[in-house]
Amino acid sequence: MFIIQNLACVPILLNREDHRTIFFKDVLKNKRVNKIMIYTGSPSGDVLSPYILYQTVSSYVFMDTLSLFLSLTDNKNKKFINDLNLRDFTIKTDHKNNFVEILINRVLDYNQSFVNWKVDTNGFEKAYFPFYFFYQKQKLNSFSDEIKGSVTVQITPSAEWEDIQLSTIINNILKGKFIKKIIYKPMSLVENAGYLDIVCKDGKHIENIPLDFLCIKSPKDFWFDLLDIDFEKSYYRNRRTLNEYIYTFSLTFIY
Amino acid sequence: MNRLVSGAIGVEIRVLATDNKLYFPDIPLLRGKRIKHVDACNPYNFKTPTGKDVIEHLNSTFVTFVESNTKEELIKSLPLSLLSSDSKLYINKIIDLPLSYIDLSHLSEAEKEDFSLYFVFWYDEPAVWGVLSEKNNSTEIHSLELTLTGQRTYFAKNAIFENRRVQNLLFSLPYFTPTGSVGLRESYYQNKFLTLARGQVEFIKQVPLYLFMQTDPNYAIRLQNIVFDLVNSYIETTTTNADDLKTCFFNVILDDNKK
């Protein structure tokens, strides 16, 4: 179980010749980063970026052939992660439950933190992966996994690239409720592809969390630090490449 | 949740077609030691250190562990399939191994002929364990590489790991390592075994490398701040073809909490 307070989505475009990139994200400056994960798509390329039209999220197959290493330095100038192989820190569209967990728990120096990669000449030209930084701005609320109640809604997207305001599908029933978990369930055999962008009234932000992060069934699953969601400012972003594969799915909000 | 351990030892048991009940050997290192978990190894393509295949039907093979003080069969006729890395049972007992046994009577002779069983006992080893700080929320992670050169290859001295408290070793398969070496590929890690030593104590001995890959949903190793000497530690491989002699890659998680 991991409790998310804030989540920043940091898309990284890897060009084969570059061999190294650093992270740019103002919101992460001086914040304690708890954990970093990567999201990868399937070989059929059916998941799109939350931000860039027609940009597909690269397949985990790239992760198998790409040797991608993370190095992190903290704000006390200590290089505390040196060449961590990122292959196993990936949440895939399939095999969602198979990943390694590590905790970071440090404020990072982003000028000295980077990913580098090695690839042979037959490898890819470019690859696109959203990196997810789980970070903390304040002390976590006291937590209990006891469920006080839940509300389930169904969402039927109508286009491959569509942003749906959550207030249009969730009425006032969750007003004043502090959400501790959100569970995604497909309602057909076909998996949906999209992201939830959740803005809270107290400033917490869960930025474009993939649906695939919300259906992990293992002790490594994700919970939230009691979110008071502003449904007017929060969106479901449908990002599937092919219209004919758009099906209804459910989201269960647990408080 | 997996429990803290500070030692692990692999034990191979050879099986003959006519064997119906086999007792465990006496393992001096495990005498009087508290066993936390046991793995019965049989992933796809797995070979034991002697190059044998392992019995496939772990659902029909049963183990009985006798508790050391009471001599009672406290774990009786447990299917070996329940001793896998994704369903780790918390044993937490001192086991009298020579009184403990495996029931093979449900297998045909063909299912036993010239096979082995391979167990890994995860245990508490006071000779190498360390104290965990109360918060235990600060770690460092460094890479460790070893290019195999033969049946047994020792690690080189590396100042980063000297006298450091280790909480985990993550084995993975990058195509290229950070130093540019070609990494071991998918099909070649199932017959390789890690031994870690402190002085003369080989407290992690012949543990299959695959057990250090920890992507399984319910599986993570938790080492109790163990300290080891790299120069006395090594990896063994049962075959030494060109594809076997590649670079093994680990990320080592070190304790970085104040004492």
Interface residues (C-beta under 8 A of the other chain):
Chain A: D64 T65 L66 S67 L68 F69 F80 I81 N82 D83 L84 N85 R87 D88 N97 N98 F99 V100 E101 I102 L103 N105 R106 N116 K118 V119 D120 K217 S218 P219 K220
Chain B: M1 N137 S138 T139 E140 I141 H142 S143 L170 S172 L173 P174 Y175 F176 T177 P178 G180 G183 M213 Q214 T215 D216 P217 N218 A220 F249 N251 I253 D256
